[in-house]
Amino acid sequence: QDTGWETFNDDERDLEFFDAMWDRIRSEYCVDEERVFASGHSIGGYMSNYLGCERGDIVRAIAPIAGGGLHDWYLSNHTCTGQVAVKIIHGTQDTQVDYADGVRVMNYFLGANHCGSTTTPTSNPPCEQYDGCDAEYPVEMCAFDGVAHSDFDWQALGPTIWEYFDSF
């Protein structure tokens, strides 16, 4: 049996799981509902993108690492909800989730957040933030030149992602 999130298809089990988990967490814990974030690598990056689309009214920001999704065929049958801030992290030499998939996701969020086409370097190279995005909904692209699917400096990525999330 295949494992992984059932993202971007007609089986919404994982979205239903997120909803049930979210309801339970809110009912049992004190949660700042304005600071809900999602991040993951590979299929977890797909799930982050999925939540950014389908639960943008709950999730404040996402940071997918080597994730894809948001294909035209999916978007033609689903309407994304709300907006999210996005920090996309992808290696240019990724052969498992092609770099172009990360770019496609970025392009979706650039449109959804009404961003321009110019960028400004961030304090965390190689990340660049797109200019002109809606207030509070920045889009960053971190294109790691020559990096394959799992060859990131994981110790550096965690603090970089948290710094991004902590800005909201």
C-alpha positions in Angstrom: 0.0 0.0 0.0 1.2 3.5 -0.8 1.9 5.8 2.1 1.8 9.5 2.2 -0.7 12.4 2.2 -3.7 12.0 -0.1 -3.1 15.6 -1.3 -4.4 17.1 -4.5 -6.9 14.4 -5.5 -10.5 13.6 -4.8 -9.7 11.7 -1.5 -9.9 14.3 1.2 -9.0 11.9 4.1 -6.0 14.0 5.1 -7.9 17.3 5.0 -10.6 15.6 7.2 -7.8 14.5 9.5 -6.4 18.0 9.7 -9.9 19.4 10.5 -10.5 16.8 13.2 -7.0 17.4 14.7 -7.5 21.2 14.5 -10.9 21.0 16.3 -9.5 18.8 19.0 -6.4 20.9 19.6 -8.6 24.1 19.9 -11.0 22.4 22.3 -8.3 21.1 24.6 -5.6 23.7 24.5 -5.2 27.5 24.5 -4.2 28.2 20.9 -3.3 31.5 19.2 -5.5 30.9 16.2 -3.8 33.8 14.3 -0.5 31.9 14.4 -1.1 28.5 12.8 1.7 27.3 10.5 2.5 24.4 8.3 5.8 23.1 7.0 7.1 19.8 5.6 9.5 18.1 3.3 8.6 16.4 0.1 5.1 14.9 0.5 4.9 17.0 3.6 5.7 20.0 1.4 2.7 19.0 -0.8 0.6 18.8 2.4 1.7 22.3 3.4 0.8 23.6 0.0 -2.6 21.7 0.2 -3.3 23.3 3.6 -2.3 26.7 2.3 -4.9 26.4 -0.4 -7.7 24.5 1.2 -7.3 26.0 4.8 -5.9 29.4 4.1 -8.6 30.7 6.5 -7.0 28.7 9.3 -3.3 28.5 8.4 -1.4 31.8 8.6 1.8 30.8 6.8 3.4 27.8 5.1 7.0 26.8 4.4 7.1 23.8 2.0 10.5 22.2 1.5 10.8 20.5 -1.9 7.0 20.2 -2.3 4.7 20.6 -5.2 1.1 20.4 -6.1 -1.5 23.1 -7.0 -1.6 21.7 -10.6 -4.0 23.4 -13.1 -6.3 20.3 -13.1 -6.6 20.6 -9.3 -7.2 24.4 -9.2 -9.8 24.1 -12.0 -11.9 21.9 -9.6 -11.1 23.5 -6.3 -11.3 27.0 -4.9 -8.6 27.9 -2.4 -9.8 29.6 0.8 -8.2 32.7 2.2 -4.6 33.8 1.9 -1.4 32.6 3.4 2.2 33.9 3.6 4.5 31.5 1.8 8.2 30.7 2.1 9.1 28.1 -0.6 12.3 26.2 -0.2 13.5 24.1 -3.2 16.7 22.8 -4.6 17.4 23.5 -8.3 18.8 19.9 -8.8 15.8 18.1 -7.2 14.9 15.1 -9.4 12.2 13.7 -7.1 10.0 16.8 -6.9 11.2 18.9 -9.9 12.2 22.5 -9.2 9.6 23.6 -11.7 6.9 22.2 -9.4 8.1 24.5 -6.7 8.1 27.4 -9.1 4.5 26.5 -10.2 3.4 26.6 -6.6 5.2 29.9 -6.1 3.5 31.4 -9.1 0.1 30.4 -7.8 0.7 32.2 -4.5 2.3 35.2 -6.2 -1.1 35.6 -8.0 -3.2 34.8 -4.9 -1.3 37.4 -2.9 -1.1 40.0 -5.7 2.7 40.2 -5.8 4.8 41.9 -8.3 7.6 40.3 -10.4 10.6 41.9 -8.7 12.3 40.6 -5.6 14.3 41.8 -2.7 17.0 39.6 -1.0 16.2 38.6 2.5 18.5 38.2 5.5 18.6 34.5 4.7 20.2 33.9 1.3 19.4 32.5 -1.2 15.8 33.6 -0.2 14.2 36.4 -2.0 10.9 38.1 -1.1 8.6 39.3 -3.9 7.7 42.9 -3.9 4.2 44.4 -3.9 2.4 41.4 -2.2 -0.7 42.1 -0.2 0.1 43.4 3.3 0.8 40.5 5.7 1.0 38.0 2.9 4.6 37.9 1.6 5.9 35.3 -0.8 9.5 34.2 -0.5 11.4 31.8 -2.8 14.5 30.1 -1.6 16.1 28.5 -4.6 19.1 26.5 -3.4 21.4 26.2 -6.5 22.8 22.7 -7.1 20.9 21.2 -4.1 19.0 17.8 -4.6 15.8 16.7 -3.0 17.1 15.9 0.5 20.5 17.6 0.5 19.6 20.7 2.5 21.5 22.0 5.6 18.7 20.9 7.9 20.2 22.5 11.0 20.1 25.9 9.2 16.6 25.5 7.7 14.8 25.0 11.0 15.8 28.4 12.5 15.2 30.1 9.1 11.7 28.7 8.9 10.9 29.6 12.5 12.3 33.2 12.0 9.8 33.5 9.1 6.9 32.1 11.1 7.8 34.2 14.1 7.5 37.4 12.0 3.7 37.0 12.0 
